[in-house]
């Protein structure tokens, strides 16, 4: 079964159970992948989490029933998983901008979030050269913050944090932690590390360096990067977003690999950070899909 067929089987499971219980693990089983990989791929392509997709689809169907059937609001609320009229009203207003009762007024505008389907789109023109690397575990030291991917806010806030961090006294202090040397495992001078991305609207992101043996982390937080098999992609600072996009929309669907659920690494090689063509690498923890 092709990747798109497996993901569409998961969508069919979700759609068939919008008025009942939906088990995310069962959806991932339909897609023949881990729960993390399903959530990560879903978000990367649809740009909402599976939970948000389910919420929007349920509220789309609820709006249709409110305008086409003589059913009590509380009955529709219970049908689509809301245990009280108040919680249903809040959710409905957040999506449609009006209350459920107002939705029954003639001529009102309502939001419709359609059912999605997956397909592989190989655009061509951009090679996806990669290497599979086996690396032992290692320790990093740095600063970690929470970000939101809602409305792609992370694409604005993370670059701003890098700019602020690079102009602060911590920039020189974190270089002292690494001895101003490239990492023994990654070869990078600086690392950007994503944790738990795609599981919800929030995720953790760290600016860090490899902690060399015998070096003190000083005031920085330490984090363990586990032993992994990595898919490594060469890119440049100004092309990172496009590369991430292509990895999830083209590389994963076409190769048979899946995400292990571990952290993702942006590895910035020694060079001038003000040069947007400075080389960097993206490392994704992967395993070969046996199905």
Secondary structure in CASP SS format (residue, H / E / C, confidence):
PFRMAT SS
TARGET T0000
AUTHOR 0000-0000-0000
METHOD secondary structure of the structure
MODEL  1
X C 1.00
X C 1.00
X H 1.00
X H 1.00
X H 1.00
X H 1.00
X H 1.00
X H 1.00
X H 1.00
X H 1.00
X H 1.00
X H 1.00
X H 1.00
X H 1.00
X H 1.00
X H 1.00
X C 1.00
X C 1.00
X C 1.00
X C 1.00
X C 1.00
X C 1.00
X C 1.00
X H 1.00
X H 1.00
X H 1.00
X H 1.00
X H 1.00
X H 1.00
X H 1.00
X C 1.00
X C 1.00
X C 1.00
X C 1.00
X H 1.00
X H 1.00
X H 1.00
X H 1.00
X H 1.00
X H 1.00
X H 1.00
X H 1.00
X H 1.00
X H 1.00
X H 1.00
X H 1.00
X C 1.00
X C 1.00
X C 1.00
X H 1.00
X H 1.00
X H 1.00
X H 1.00
X H 1.00
X H 1.00
X H 1.00
X H 1.00
X H 1.00
X H 1.00
X H 1.00
X H 1.00
X H 1.00
X H 1.00
X H 1.00
X H 1.00
X H 1.00
X H 1.00
X H 1.00
X C 1.00
X C 1.00
X C 1.00
X C 1.00
X H 1.00
X H 1.00
X H 1.00
X H 1.00
X H 1.00
X H 1.00
X H 1.00
X C 1.00
X C 1.00
X C 1.00
X C 1.00
X C 1.00
X H 1.00
X H 1.00
X H 1.00
X H 1.00
X H 1.00
X H 1.00
X H 1.00
X H 1.00
X H 1.00
X H 1.00
X H 1.00
X H 1.00
X C 1.00
X C 1.00
X C 1.00
X C 1.00
X C 1.00
X H 1.00
X H 1.00
X H 1.00
X C 1.00
X C 1.00
X C 1.00
X C 1.00
X C 1.00
X C 1.00
X C 1.00
X C 1.00
X C 1.00
X C 1.00
X C 1.00
X C 1.00
X C 1.00
X C 1.00
X C 1.00
X C 1.00
X C 1.00
X C 1.00
X C 1.00
X C 1.00
X C 1.00
X C 1.00
X C 1.00
X C 1.00
X C 1.00
X C 1.00
X E 1.00
X E 1.00
X E 1.00
X E 1.00
X E 1.00
X C 1.00
X C 1.00
X E 1.00
X E 1.00
X E 1.00
X E 1.00
X E 1.00
X E 1.00
X E 1.00
X E 1.00
X E 1.00
X E 1.00
X E 1.00
X C 1.00
X H 1.00
X H 1.00
X H 1.00
X C 1.00
X H 1.00
X H 1.00
X H 1.00
X H 1.00
X H 1.00
X H 1.00
X H 1.00
X H 1.00
X H 1.00
X H 1.00
X H 1.00
X H 1.00
X H 1.00
X C 1.00
X C 1.00
X C 1.00
X H 1.00
X H 1.00
X H 1.00
X H 1.00
X H 1.00
X H 1.00
X H 1.00
X H 1.00
X C 1.00
X C 1.00
X C 1.00
X C 1.00
X C 1.00
X C 1.00
X C 1.00
X C 1.00
X C 1.00
X C 1.00
X E 1.00
X E 1.00
X E 1.00
X E 1.00
X E 1.00
X E 1.00
X E 1.00
X E 1.00
X C 1.00
X C 1.00
X C 1.00
X C 1.00
X C 1.00
X C 1.00
X E 1.00
X E 1.00
X E 1.00
X E 1.00
X E 1.00
X E 1.00
X E 1.00
X E 1.00
X E 1.00
X C 1.00
X C 1.00
X C 1.00
X C 1.00
X C 1.00
X C 1.00
X C 1.00
X C 1.00
X C 1.00
X C 1.00
X E 1.00
X E 1.00
X E 1.00
X E 1.00
X E 1.00
X C 1.00
X C 1.00
X E 1.00
X E 1.00
X E 1.00
X E 1.00
X E 1.00
X E 1.00
X E 1.00
X E 1.00
X E 1.00
X H 1.00
X H 1.00
X H 1.00
X H 1.00
X H 1.00
X H 1.00
X H 1.00
X H 1.00
X H 1.00
X H 1.00
X H 1.00
X H 1.00
X H 1.00
X H 1.00
X H 1.00
X H 1.00
X H 1.00
X H 1.00
X H 1.00
X C 1.00
X E 1.00
X E 1.00
X E 1.00
X C 1.00
X C 1.00
X C 1.00
X C 1.00
X E 1.00
X E 1.00
X E 1.00
X E 1.00
X E 1.00
X E 1.00
X C 1.00
X C 1.00
X C 1.00
X C 1.00
X C 1.00
X C 1.00
X C 1.00
X C 1.00
X C 1.00
X E 1.00
X E 1.00
X E 1.00
X E 1.00
X E 1.00
X E 1.00
X E 1.00
X E 1.00
X E 1.00
X E 1.00
X C 1.00
X C 1.00
X C 1.00
END
